Amino acid sequence: MTWKTENWIVMLTLNCRALTELALAPVWAQDIPVRLIIIDASSDDGTAEWIRAGWQSEGKPYATLITLPRTAGVSKAWNVALNHIFIYCKAEHALVINNDVQLRPDTYRRLLEDGSPFVTAVGSSTAGTQYPGGEPTMARRPHPDFSCFLIRRECWDRTGQFDEHMKIYVSDLDYHIRMHHVFINACCIDLPFLHYASGTLKQSEEPERERILKQAEQDRMTFTNKWGVAPGSPEYYRLFGHGSPEEGR
């Protein structure tokens, strides 16, 4: 079978097999054809083996699993996947998601139709109906949420790779500032999807949770030293010339 599509999806995993299973189902249910890359951070709960065995039994030639060291971090994983998609495959766009989300079936198509170099959907609480918030209003907000983002090669070429000095926490805020510096208007639109926020952290065993929290604190310090403001602070939001996400609603 020859599979040709430019609608790439990137998903990161670290254990949390149950969450990953929930996230994969709506990936394959998108209303446009997709090709998937999973970057696994050396899971030790059988997640990678389960993914590989499932894909082999289902015959999915349009799915790829790449394993990286656990210490590589989110930024490195995003860079590996996006370099493959934009440089090797010469695709024009990719949808990047966490493994603690469940997409609407129209998520990819609607973000593509927005046409922006970089645009995200907005996550919703898992409480209540299947998709809290009902039908999307497609209203725009000034500050994107990186748990589900569509990035085009134009944005990647102009902004560059994610800063791998920030491994797991604030590389998204760093990238937002850098996009702003090259005049890319990154935004978030009201296209709600389910989001089990911080799913990996909440489901990790204590030693792994401690490692993640320690790395997050180091990332905060790296960010502050680089930009002179604390991540998520009022000073951070003033870098963009408008207020906080709440003020932008």
N, C-alpha and C positions, 0 to 999 in steps of 0.2 A: 504494500500500500504506500502510495506517495501522498504525503500530507503537506500542503502548502498553505500557510496563513501567516500574516504579520501581526496578529493580535496576541502578543506575548503576555503572559502573567508570570510574575515572580512571587514566590511565597517562601518565607523563612520559617524553619522549624528548630525547636530544641525540646526534645521529649514531648510531653502533652499530646500523646497519640490521639486521645479522644477529641480534643479540640481540632487537631489537624483533620481528622475524619469528617467532622462537621463542616470545616472550611472547604474541603475538597468537593463535596457534593454540589454546592452552588457554583463552583468554578466550572464544572462540566455542564452545568445547566444554563450558562450564559446564552443569550439569544443571538450571539454571533460566534463563529468558531474561534477557538483559542488554542494556544500552545503553551505549555506550562513548564517552568523550571522551579524545582524546589531546591533550596540551599539548606542543607541540614548541618547544624553545628555539633556534629559528633554525638547525636543522641545515644543514650545508653539504656533506653527502656524498650528497644525493639521498634521504634518508630520508623527508622530508615529501612529496616528489613521488611516491615509490614508494607511500606509504600512500594518498595521494589518488587516484592512478591505480587502485590495487587496489580501493578502495572503490567507485569509479565503475563499474568493469567488473563487480563482483560485485553491484551494486545494494544497498548497505547504507544505508538511510535512518536506521538506528539507530546510526550512527557519525558523530562530529564531530571535525574537526581544527582546533585553534586554535594559532596561532603567536605566540610572545612573544619579545621581545628576549633574547639570551643572558644579558645582565646582570640580567634580572628575578629569576632565582633560583627555587629550589624552593618556598619559602614563598609567593611571589607566584603561582606556577602553581597550587599547591593552592588558594589563596584564589579565584582566578578560576574554577576548575572547581567548587568547592563552593558558591560564591555562586550560580552558574548553577543548580546542582542543587537547592539548598535554598531559595533565594529566588525565582528565576524559575520553576523547574519545580515547586516545592513538594513535592519528593520527601522521603521519610522517612529514607533511608540511602544511603550510597555506599561502595563498596570502592575503595580507593586503592592502586595498586601501582606499583612501579618497572618499567622495561622490561628489567631483568636477572633477572626471575623467570619461572618456569613453574608455574602453579597446578595443583593437583589439580582434577579436574572437580567435586568436591563442596565446594570451598573457600568459595565465596560462600554457598551454602545452609547450611553448618555454622556459619559465623560469624553468619549471621542467626539461626539457631536458638539460639545462645548467649544472645541477648537483651540483651547489655550495651550501654550507650551508646557504648562504645569498646572494641574487642577486636581483637587481631591474631593471625595465625597465626605459626608459627615456621619460619624458613628452614632448609634442610638443605644440606649440602655436595653438590656436583654429582658427587662420586665415588661409585662403587658402583652400586646399583640405581636404577631410575627415580625412586623416591621413597624415599630413605634414611630409615630409621627405621620403615618398614613402616606398619601401620595406626595411625591417630592414637589416642592415649590420651585426648586432650581434657583432660589434666591442666593446671592453671592455674599460671602464673608471675606474679610481681608486676610485672615490668618489660616493657612491650611493645616489639616491634621494628617500626619504622615502614615496613619494606619492603613490607608487605602489611597494611593495616588497614581495618577496617570502622568507620565513624563515622556515628552517627545525628544527625538534626537536633537532637535534645535536647542532645547534647553540644556541637554547634556553637553553639547558642543560648546555652548557659550559659558556655562557655569562650571563645568568640569566634574571630576569625581567627588564623592563624599569624602570628608576628611577622616582618615582612618586613625588619627590620634584620638578621636572621640568614638569609642568602640560600640557602645550600646545605648547611650542615652540622648545626648543633645546634638548629634550630627544632623538631625532634621532642622533644628533651629539655626544651626550654622549654615545649612544649605539655603534656608529661607533668606537669611541676610545676604548671602552671596548672589542669589537670584536677583534680589532687589538691587544690588550694585551693578548688575549688567542689564537692568531695566526689563526684567521679566516679572510680570504682574501675577505672582502665584496667588491662588485663591481657593476657597472651599465653597462648594455649592450644596444646597440642601437636597441631597440624594441619599436618604438614610439607609443604613445597613446595620445588621446586628454586630455588636462589638463587645466581646468579653474582655474589657480593658485590663491590661497587665496580666493576661492569662498565664503566660509562662512564669512570671514571678510568683503569682499566687499558687500555682500548682507545683512549684519546685520544692525539693527537699531542703532542709535548713542550710546545709553547707553550700548548695548551689545558690540559694537565695542570698546568703551572705556575700558570696562572690559577686553576684549581680549588683547588689546594693553598694558594695565597695567600689566596683568599677564605675557605677553611676556617679558616685561622689567625685571620683577622679576626673570623669568627663566634665562635670560641672566646673571644676577648677580649671581645666584646659580651656573650656569655652570662655570663662570669665577673663582669663589671662589673654586670650586672643582678641576679644572684642571690648573689654573694659566694662562690661555690664554683666549682671547675673542673669542666667537663663530664665525667661518668663517674668522678669521684673518689669515695673513700669518703664524703666530706662531702656529695656530691650524693645518694648513696643514702640517707644518714641523714635527708634531708629527708622521706622517705616513711615513716619509722618501721620499716623492715625492711631486710634486707641486700641484697647485690648479686644480680644474676640467677643467678649460680652457687649462691649460698646458698639461693635460692628454688626450686631444682629439686627 
